[in-house]
Amino acid sequence: YSIDKEESINAKALSIDNISTRLNVIHLMTDSILLDSMMKHPGTDVEIDAWFSYYSDHTELIKNKKIELQIKGSSTIHYPLKSLKIKFYKKVNNLSIPILQVEQLLPNHSIDQLKKISLRNSGNDFYGTFVKDISFTDLAIQLNLDLELSYHQPVQVFLNHSFYGLLNLRTEKDDNSLGKLLNVDNDDINILKISHIGDGQEVLEFGSGDEQIINLLIAAVENEDSDFLLENIDLNCFADYIIYEDLIGNSDWPYNNVELYNVGANGKFRFFLYDLDFAASTDKQFVEESGYNGFLKKLYETLKTDADFVALLKQRQKEIYNEASPELFQSIVDKNASRIENEIPYNMSKYKVPNNNISWYYELERLLEQYEIRYHNFGEHYHLR
C-alpha cells in the first residue's frame, strides 16, 4: 500500500448532501434524549423507535421507514463508534429496493427479504483494518463452504443529521433472519448458541424454537451418542465449519461465537459462521491439541469415531487448504480495503481511528502476514504441504 496524501476533514461539518462518498448512505432519525441515554448506557439492551432513510448516489431510495434501534455487541459496546442493530417494522424487499448488494451468495441462500440488519463497527478489528471480519467471510464464500454466514457491504451512517461513521451493513443470524436467508418458516427453526462467560468457560444457550429438540442434541453430545449425532448433524457442514475455523486460527472460538440450528423436528443441525475479528491471531494452536473440552470438542471427538467422517475431514481439509491460499486472501483484502480507502478518513477525522493512513496500511499488511503464517503452520501441522 502506498500513501498519496492525507486530507483534513471536519466531521462536524459533514452532511448527507456534502459527504463525498461512493458508498450508500443511511440516515437514522430518533428522539435525541432517548438516543443520548442509550449511548451512555450501552449495556442496558434498550430498544428505541427510529426512522430509517437510505441513499444511493444522493438519491433517496427509502424515506423514514420505521425501525427499532438498539446497540449491538459485548465488549465493543464501549467503543466510541458503536455497532447498531436495526429491526424493520415492515420487512424490506431487497429486490425492488436493494439496500444490500453482494457479488456472490452461497447455494440456497437468499437476501431478497430483510427484516433485521446490523451496522457493525468491525468488532475487535475496529482499531485495526476494519475489513478483517468481512474478508474472512468473503474467503469462506469464495471457497463455497457448506455453511451459513452473514453478508455485508460498507455504508456511511448519519444519526440525527450528524455524521456517525463508516460501518458494515450485515445480515443477521436470529431465527427470523435465518428464515429469510433459507426461505423457510422461522417458527420451524431451532437454535443453540455457545457464548463465553469468562476464563475460557462456555455457556449453552437456547436461542429459539423447540427447546426439547435442542436438549436432545445437548444430551447426545454429553453422552457421546455417535449414532444420534451421525444421523442428526449435517456432516458436510460441520466438516467445512470446523476446518475453516481451525484454518483461520480464530482465537475467540470454539467456546464463544458458536451458533447451530436445524429446521423442524427432523432437520439436520448446521452451523453459522460469524464474528471472525479475532481470526489469524493465533499461530500454532489447533483444534486437535487444544485444551478446550467443551461442547464442540466433544461433538468433534465423538464424530471422529466414525471412519467415514474422518475420511471426509481429511478430504475437505486438503481441498480447503489448497484453495485458501494467501494470494487469494490478499486479493480479497485488497478489494475490501480499496472500497473504503477514501471512506475511512471520515472515521479518522471523528474518532482518530485509525490514527492515520500509515497506521491503517500497516494493519492491513500485518493481517496479510498473520494469515500467511497461520496458513503455513496449518499446512505443516496437518502434513498438507
Beta strands, then each sheet from edge to edge (+ up, - down):
strand 1: 24-30
strand 2: 47-56
strand 3: 59-72
strand 4: 83-93
strand 5: 113-120
strand 6: 148-149
strand 7: 152-159
strand 8: 162-171
strand 9: 189-198
strand 10: 201-208
strand 11: 258-263
strand 12: 270-273
sheet 1: 1+ 2- 3+ 4- 5+ 8- 7+ 1+
sheet 2: 6+ 12+ 11- 9+ 10-
end
